[in-house]
Each structure stands twice: as C-alpha cells, then as structure tokens.
Amino acid sequence: MDLLNKIAVVTGAGSGIGRASSLKLASNGAKVVVVDFNKETGEETVSLIKEQGGEGIFVQADVSKSEDVQKYVNAAVDTYGRIDIFFNNAGVIQKISPLTEIEDAEYDRIMSINVKGVFLGLKHV
Ligand SMILES: NC(=O)c1ccc[n+]([C@@H]2O[C@H](COP(=O)([O-])OP(=O)(O)OC[C@H]3O[C@@H](n4cnc5c(N)ncnc54)[C@H](O)[C@@H]3O)[C@@H](O)[C@H]2O)c1
C-alpha cells in the first residue's frame, strides 16, 4: 500500500490498535499525527515511528473536549497542510460489571469519550 506523503491523524495512538496502526501507516509512507491524552505513550509512538524511518508529530488531546479536538486538527493542518486519513480510534472499555452497579459518572465518562469523542472528531476533521 503506497501512502507516500499522505497525512494521517490517529487518535488513541499511544497504545494498542492506535499505535500499531500509526506504525503501519508510517511504514507505508504516511506522515502521522499521533493523538493521545497520555503524553508519555503518545511521544513514545512518535519515537517508534522515527526509529523505523518515518515521520510524525505528537499532539496531546482529550478527544471528549471540543477545544482539544480543534487543537489536533489545527496542528495537523499547520504542520502538514491537510488531512487525508482519519482514524477516530480513541476509546475506553469499562470494567465489566452489572448495569445496576455502574455509577452515573462512569456512564457519562464512557459516553463522552466513546460517543462524543467520535462525533467531535468527525465534525472538526
Ligand atoms: N482491543 C479490543 O479488543 C477492542 C474491542 C472493541 C473495541 N475496541 C476499541 O478500539 C479502540 C482501541 O482499542 P485498544 O485495545 O487499542 O485500546 P487501548 O486502551 O490499548 O488504547 C486506547 C488509547 O486511547 C487513549 N485514550 C483514551 N481515552 C482518551 C481520550 N479521552 N482522549 C485521547 N486519547 C484517549 C488511551 O490513552 C490509549 O492510548 C478503542 O476505542 C476500543 O474501545 C477495542
């Protein structure tokens, strides 16, 4: 797959599927905007991209916050001029428990990341 100079934004790219996708996109020629709210793991993904000869930048952002989503979109456009590929991947999995034991705040947290975060990403990108 030739993605030479395509600009990819990957959210939740500090771990798991997001990190693996970022490395794969970069190894196929894409420049990757690595987004995560965890600064340490996000920066580590960029280091791994560079170690394999690729290019990328890290943007610390919480995908559930509109201003943070605008921040990663602006960083992508300011640095690379456009966005060609968007992987709206960041999400959290709650601990498995009976519905009656899930606190309202936990429900709100999950929905704000897994649902609103996806909406905000689509909206601003
Ligand atoms: N792994 C699976 O089997 C599986 C199954 C179904 C769905 N998913 C979904 O796929 C996606 C990736 O899963 P994974 O297994 O790689 O998860 P993971 O926990 O390894 O990685 C998720 C990343 O998202 C980041 N993140 C979490 N909340 C964030 C926020 N508010 N803003 C920015 N970054 C945030 C985390 O810091 C982490 O780096 C998630 O959305 C998950 O819900 C995964």
The ligand as an SDF file (V2000), in Angstrom:
LIG
                    3D

 44 48  0  0  0  0  0  0  0  0999 V2000
   -8.9420   -4.3160   21.6890 N   0  0  0  0  0  0  0  0  0  0  0  0
  -10.1790   -4.7690   21.5050 C   0  0  0  0  0  0  0  0  0  0  0  0
  -10.4430   -5.9800   21.5660 O   0  0  0  0  0  0  0  0  0  0  0  0
  -11.3050   -3.8200   21.1850 C   0  0  0  0  0  0  0  0  0  0  0  0
  -12.5830   -4.3410   21.0030 C   0  0  0  0  0  0  0  0  0  0  0  0
  -13.6330   -3.4680   20.6960 C   0  0  0  0  0  0  0  0  0  0  0  0
  -13.3870   -2.1210   20.5700 C   0  0  0  0  0  0  0  0  0  0  0  0
  -12.1320   -1.6550   20.7790 N   0  0  0  0  0  0  0  0  0  0  0  0
  -11.9310   -0.2160   20.6240 C   0  0  0  0  0  0  0  0  0  0  0  0
  -10.8240    0.0350   19.7740 O   0  0  0  0  0  0  0  0  0  0  0  0
  -10.1500    1.2060   20.2330 C   0  0  0  0  0  0  0  0  0  0  0  0
   -8.6810    0.8950   20.5510 C   0  0  0  0  0  0  0  0  0  0  0  0
   -8.6290   -0.1840   21.4780 O   0  0  0  0  0  0  0  0  0  0  0  0
   -7.2650   -0.6640   22.1260 P   0  0  0  0  0  0  0  0  0  0  0  0
   -7.4630   -2.0670   22.5530 O   0  0  0  0  0  0  0  0  0  0  0  0
   -6.1220   -0.3270   21.2280 O   0  0  0  0  0  0  0  0  0  0  0  0
   -7.2650    0.2530   23.4410 O   0  0  0  0  0  0  0  0  0  0  0  0
   -6.0410    0.8370   24.3200 P   0  0  0  0  0  0  0  0  0  0  0  0
   -6.6090    1.0660   25.6670 O   0  0  0  0  0  0  0  0  0  0  0  0
   -4.8170   -0.0020   24.1720 O   0  0  0  0  0  0  0  0  0  0  0  0
   -5.7360    2.2350   23.6110 O   0  0  0  0  0  0  0  0  0  0  0  0
   -6.6210    3.3130   23.6700 C   0  0  0  0  0  0  0  0  0  0  0  0
   -5.8080    4.5880   23.6520 C   0  0  0  0  0  0  0  0  0  0  0  0
   -6.7430    5.6700   23.6760 O   0  0  0  0  0  0  0  0  0  0  0  0
   -6.2520    6.6400   24.5760 C   0  0  0  0  0  0  0  0  0  0  0  0
   -7.3820    7.4210   25.0920 N   0  0  0  0  0  0  0  0  0  0  0  0
   -8.3490    7.0080   25.9440 C   0  0  0  0  0  0  0  0  0  0  0  0
   -9.1900    7.9980   26.2110 N   0  0  0  0  0  0  0  0  0  0  0  0
   -8.7590    9.0730   25.5040 C   0  0  0  0  0  0  0  0  0  0  0  0
   -9.2120   10.4080   25.3720 C   0  0  0  0  0  0  0  0  0  0  0  0
  -10.2900   10.8470   26.0500 N   0  0  0  0  0  0  0  0  0  0  0  0
   -8.5370   11.2420   24.5590 N   0  0  0  0  0  0  0  0  0  0  0  0
   -7.4440   10.8190   23.8940 C   0  0  0  0  0  0  0  0  0  0  0  0
   -6.9580    9.5730   23.9850 N   0  0  0  0  0  0  0  0  0  0  0  0
   -7.6060    8.7120   24.7820 C   0  0  0  0  0  0  0  0  0  0  0  0
   -5.5460    5.8810   25.6580 C   0  0  0  0  0  0  0  0  0  0  0  0
   -4.6010    6.7030   26.3500 O   0  0  0  0  0  0  0  0  0  0  0  0
   -4.8770    4.7600   24.8390 C   0  0  0  0  0  0  0  0  0  0  0  0
   -3.5930    5.1420   24.4020 O   0  0  0  0  0  0  0  0  0  0  0  0
  -10.8980    1.7000   21.4590 C   0  0  0  0  0  0  0  0  0  0  0  0
  -11.8400    2.6750   21.0260 O   0  0  0  0  0  0  0  0  0  0  0  0
  -11.5980    0.4500   21.9520 C   0  0  0  0  0  0  0  0  0  0  0  0
  -12.7640    0.7730   22.6830 O   0  0  0  0  0  0  0  0  0  0  0  0
  -11.1020   -2.4670   21.0750 C   0  0  0  0  0  0  0  0  0  0  0  0
  1  2  1  0
  2  3  2  0
  2  4  1  0
  4  5  1  0
  4 44  2  0
  5  6  2  0
  6  7  1  0
  7  8  2  0
  8  9  1  0
  8 44  1  0
  9 10  1  0
  9 42  1  0
 10 11  1  0
 11 12  1  0
 11 40  1  0
 12 13  1  0
 13 14  1  0
 14 15  2  0
 14 16  1  0
 14 17  1  0
 17 18  1  0
 18 19  2  0
 18 20  1  0
 18 21  1  0
 21 22  1  0
 22 23  1  0
 23 24  1  0
 23 38  1  0
 24 25  1  0
 25 26  1  0
 25 36  1  0
 26 27  1  0
 26 35  1  0
 27 28  2  0
 28 29  1  0
 29 30  1  0
 29 35  2  0
 30 31  1  0
 30 32  2  0
 32 33  1  0
 33 34  2  0
 34 35  1  0
 36 37  1  0
 36 38  1  0
 38 39  1  0
 40 41  1  0
 40 42  1  0
 42 43  1  0
M  CHG  2   8   1  16  -1
M  END
$$$$
